[in-house]
Amino acid sequence: MLTRHRCRRVGLRLATLKNVTAWVEAHGREPQMSGELSERLMANQLKALRTRASRELLASQDRLGLLNDNQR
């Protein structure tokens, strides 16, 4: 059973994944740490999403395979 706190956390992670996915679709590539501030922020968000816990929670919503960083 998901607690209210856990539901909120999952919702925030899902929103972040959607934002990163939209960025990748708009730019045709993953955000890089060498880019402008907004791109670096997006790169940090993607890095945070690639933790094991996030991958397990969000795998079904990861349309572009962004959470699988073994190729990147």
Buried (B, 14 or more C-beta within 10 A) or exposed (E): EEEEEEEEBBEEBBEBBEEBBEBBEEEEEBBEEEBEEEBBEBBEBBEEBBEEEBBEBBEEEBEEEBBEEEEE
